Amino acid sequence: MPTPDKHFRREDGRYREAIISQALRDFHDHGIKGVTMSQIAEELHISKRTLYEVYASKEELVTDCLQTAEVANRKINEEIAASSSNVLDAILLIFRKRLDESHHISPRFIADLQNYKTAREHFARLHDMRREEALAFLERGIEEGVFAPQTNFGVVYDMAKMMVDNVITLDLLSKMPMHEVFAATVICYIRGCTTEKGQRIIDDWLREQNERKQP
């Protein structure tokens, strides 16, 4: 990503893009609380005052980072869903991608998100906004033979979110690897909603994950 410099106008999208890119790297490496606005400004070779002219607060910057990441993730998720043979394969491929990315993200980053009101509100809005779209996507799995016909996907969606929230609240990610935490919670929960075909897909995926862990 480019670095803001005298050739960039502050209203230029590249200026914000460079700030967001640097801030996300720092937040992922050290957590949100472990990074200061002064540090971000110094790494970008701009003054702290200039940074505050673009972002009035650290919380505003954090929110913009999350929104930018969400747009990027959504594009990737749509591409995976479009190229997958069924809904369950898409979910597991997306999940694997998030696990791979998690190796480069400090657990402190995820834990620190709970301390930012605007970040919490951002995820709450996303949950509500994506709900109907997610339910329609999951229901496709019934036609594809991977989810049981009697599955109440509204409950599944809300319970999965609750599990993720509890993982963060209990700080489980600082105690064990992310793949183990979510394999024992969300993935096992989803497995209970699948047909025999779906269970085989998940069991194969879990087996592959265990093989990837082995040296």
HELIX and SHEET records of a PDB file:
HELIX    1   1 GLY A   13  HIS A   30  1                                  18    
HELIX    2   2 MET A   37  LEU A   44  1                                   8    
HELIX    3   3 LYS A   48  VAL A   54  1                                   7    
HELIX    4   4 LYS A   58  SER A   83  1                                  26    
HELIX    5   5 VAL A   87  SER A  102  1                                  16    
HELIX    6   6 PRO A  107  ASP A  112  1                                   6    
HELIX    7   7 LEU A  113  ASN A  115  5                                   3    
HELIX    8   8 LYS A  117  GLU A  143  1                                  27    
HELIX    9   9 PHE A  153  THR A  169  1                                  17    
HELIX   10  10 LEU A  172  SER A  174  5                                   3    
HELIX   11  11 MET A  178  PHE A  182  1                                   5    
HELIX   12  12 ALA A  183  ILE A  187  3                                   5    
HELIX   13  13 CYS A  188  ARG A  191  1                                   4    
HELIX   14  14 GLU A  196  LYS A  213  1                                  18    
END                                                                             
